[in-house]
Amino acid sequence: MDTAADGPLIRRATSADAAGTAETWLRSYDAALPTVRRAHTDDEVRDYFRHVVIPERETWVAEAAGEIVGMMVLHEDWLDQLYLAPGWRGRGLGDRFVTLAKDRFPSGLDLWTFQINTPAHRFYERHGFTEAERTDGSANEEREPDVRYVWRP
């Protein structure tokens, strides 16, 4: 866990964080991926965070001034989700989350990101992830071409 002296406090999410975590995901997704259709309504996303993500996945949140400003979900050896509130992009918070993910899974991580999300490609490549596979998107809910990245120490 991080200290607030480094910026927002990063900690494990609790059930009380479900609503704030879902809202951060929704705002981030819409800001970062405006041309990618969302496969679920806002309410379905909120329910998924409340009933699946928080209770069943290793979920981490970044909190600043009592507000969730970032979230990361680890599932097995996958960096499953990493989303930051729009105002927190480019401020080192994503770097802190990736460092935490690597600490939690030192033997390696995989992740998916959309091909259209070139800022994410640069971010993950800067952190040592390499492209392993590209798809046409037929296997994801959004039907958006994606890229699988891997990090192996």
C-alpha positions as CSV (number, residue, x, y, z in Angstrom):
1,M,0.0,0.0,0.0
2,D,1.0,3.6,-0.7
3,T,1.1,6.5,1.6
4,A,-0.9,9.7,0.9
5,A,2.4,11.6,0.9
6,D,2.9,10.1,-2.6
7,G,-0.4,11.5,-3.8
8,P,-3.7,9.7,-3.5
9,L,-3.8,6.8,-1.1
10,I,-3.9,3.5,-2.9
11,R,-5.6,0.7,-0.9
12,R,-7.7,-2.4,-1.3
13,A,-11.3,-1.7,-2.2
14,T,-14.1,-2.5,0.2
15,S,-17.8,-3.0,-0.5
16,A,-18.3,0.7,0.5
17,D,-16.1,1.7,-2.5
18,A,-18.3,0.0,-5.1
19,A,-20.3,3.0,-6.2
20,G,-17.3,5.4,-6.3
21,T,-15.2,2.8,-8.2
22,A,-17.9,2.3,-10.8
23,E,-18.3,6.0,-11.3
24,T,-14.5,6.4,-11.8
25,W,-14.7,3.6,-14.4
26,L,-17.6,5.2,-16.2
27,R,-16.0,8.7,-16.3
28,S,-12.7,7.4,-17.4
29,Y,-14.0,5.1,-20.0
30,D,-16.1,7.8,-21.6
31,A,-13.3,10.3,-21.5
32,A,-10.5,8.0,-22.8
33,L,-12.6,5.9,-25.3
34,P,-15.3,8.2,-26.7
35,T,-15.6,6.2,-29.9
36,V,-15.8,2.8,-28.3
37,R,-19.3,1.6,-27.6
38,R,-20.0,0.4,-24.1
39,A,-21.5,-3.0,-24.0
40,H,-23.4,-2.2,-20.7
41,T,-25.6,0.6,-19.4
42,D,-24.4,2.7,-16.5
43,D,-26.6,0.8,-14.1
44,E,-25.3,-2.6,-15.3
45,V,-21.7,-1.4,-14.8
46,R,-22.6,-0.2,-11.2
47,D,-24.2,-3.6,-10.5
48,Y,-21.2,-5.4,-11.9
49,F,-18.8,-3.5,-9.6
50,R,-21.1,-4.0,-6.6
51,H,-21.7,-7.7,-7.1
52,V,-18.7,-9.0,-9.0
53,V,-15.6,-6.8,-9.2
54,I,-15.3,-5.6,-5.5
55,P,-16.3,-8.9,-3.8
56,E,-14.7,-11.4,-6.3
57,R,-11.6,-9.6,-7.7
58,E,-8.5,-8.1,-6.2
59,T,-9.6,-4.5,-6.6
60,W,-7.5,-1.5,-5.6
61,V,-8.6,2.1,-5.5
62,A,-6.8,5.5,-5.3
63,E,-8.5,7.9,-2.9
64,A,-7.9,11.6,-2.7
65,A,-10.0,13.9,-0.5
66,G,-12.5,11.1,0.2
67,E,-13.1,10.5,-3.6
68,I,-12.1,7.5,-5.6
69,V,-9.9,8.9,-8.4
70,G,-8.4,5.6,-9.8
71,M,-9.0,1.9,-9.8
72,M,-7.2,-1.2,-10.7
73,V,-8.5,-4.8,-10.9
74,L,-6.1,-7.8,-10.8
75,H,-7.5,-11.2,-11.6
76,E,-5.2,-14.2,-11.5
77,D,-2.2,-13.0,-13.5
78,W,-4.1,-10.4,-15.5
79,L,-4.1,-6.7,-15.0
80,D,-7.8,-6.7,-15.8
81,Q,-8.7,-3.1,-15.5
82,L,-6.9,0.2,-14.8
83,Y,-8.9,3.4,-15.0
84,L,-8.1,6.9,-13.7
85,A,-10.5,9.8,-13.2
86,P,-9.8,12.2,-16.2
87,G,-8.1,14.8,-14.1
88,W,-5.7,12.3,-12.7
89,R,-4.2,11.1,-16.0
90,G,-0.5,12.0,-16.5
91,R,0.1,12.6,-12.8
92,G,2.0,9.4,-11.9
93,L,-1.0,7.5,-10.5
94,G,-1.1,4.9,-13.2
95,D,2.6,4.4,-12.7
96,R,2.0,3.6,-9.0
97,F,-0.8,1.2,-9.9
98,V,1.4,-0.7,-12.4
99,T,4.2,-0.9,-9.8
100,L,1.7,-2.4,-7.4
101,A,0.5,-4.9,-10.0
102,K,4.0,-6.0,-10.7
103,D,4.7,-6.4,-7.0
104,R,1.6,-8.5,-6.6
105,F,2.4,-10.7,-9.6
106,P,6.2,-10.7,-9.9
107,S,6.3,-13.6,-12.4
108,G,4.4,-11.6,-15.0
109,L,1.1,-10.0,-16.1
110,D,-1.1,-10.0,-19.2
111,L,-3.6,-7.3,-20.2
112,W,-5.9,-6.3,-23.0
113,T,-6.4,-2.8,-24.3
114,F,-8.2,-1.5,-27.4
115,Q,-6.1,-0.9,-30.5
116,I,-7.6,2.6,-30.7
117,N,-6.2,3.5,-27.3
118,T,-2.7,4.5,-28.3
119,P,-2.1,6.5,-25.1
120,A,-2.5,3.1,-23.2
121,H,-0.1,1.4,-25.6
122,R,2.6,4.0,-24.9
123,F,1.9,3.8,-21.2
124,Y,2.2,0.0,-21.0
125,E,5.2,-0.2,-23.3
126,R,6.9,2.4,-21.1
127,H,6.4,0.0,-18.2
128,G,8.0,-3.0,-20.1
129,F,4.9,-4.6,-21.5
130,T,5.2,-5.9,-25.0
131,E,2.6,-6.6,-27.6
132,A,1.8,-10.3,-27.9
133,E,-1.4,-10.5,-30.0
134,R,-3.9,-8.4,-31.9
135,T,-7.5,-9.4,-32.6
136,D,-10.4,-8.1,-34.6
137,G,-12.5,-7.6,-31.4
138,S,-14.9,-10.4,-32.2
139,A,-14.2,-12.0,-28.8
140,N,-14.8,-8.9,-26.6
141,E,-18.2,-7.5,-25.7
142,E,-17.5,-4.1,-27.4
143,R,-16.6,-5.8,-30.7
144,E,-13.6,-3.4,-30.8
145,P,-10.2,-4.6,-32.1
146,D,-7.8,-5.1,-29.2
147,V,-4.2,-5.8,-28.3
148,R,-2.9,-8.2,-25.6
149,Y,0.2,-7.0,-23.8
150,V,2.5,-9.1,-21.6
151,W,5.0,-8.2,-19.0
152,R,7.6,-10.8,-18.1
153,P,10.4,-9.9,-15.7
